[in-house]
């Protein structure tokens, strides 16, 4: 039997993110002005990163940024334009 070894399904992270519409996140971010000081790392990208963090079981910002950088070609379905550095994640997680 000649089965394909390539992954053909949709990743779990993308399935979870399909429940959260990007337009709803952008509308809410605009309403609460949460993207006012951002240049690259938007609210939706932060949400996608946090979903990845929970599903992958990461426990530190260093671990999150290292794993995302190592899996760069495999997690491009998250819709991230750029993978966040540790300091960017720290700034995004800080709230006033």
ABEGO torsion letter per residue (X at the ends): XBBBABBABBBAAAAAAAABBAAAAAAAAAAAGAAAABAABBAAAAAAAAAAAAAAGBABAAAAAAAAAAAAAAAAAAGBABBBBAAAAAAAABBX
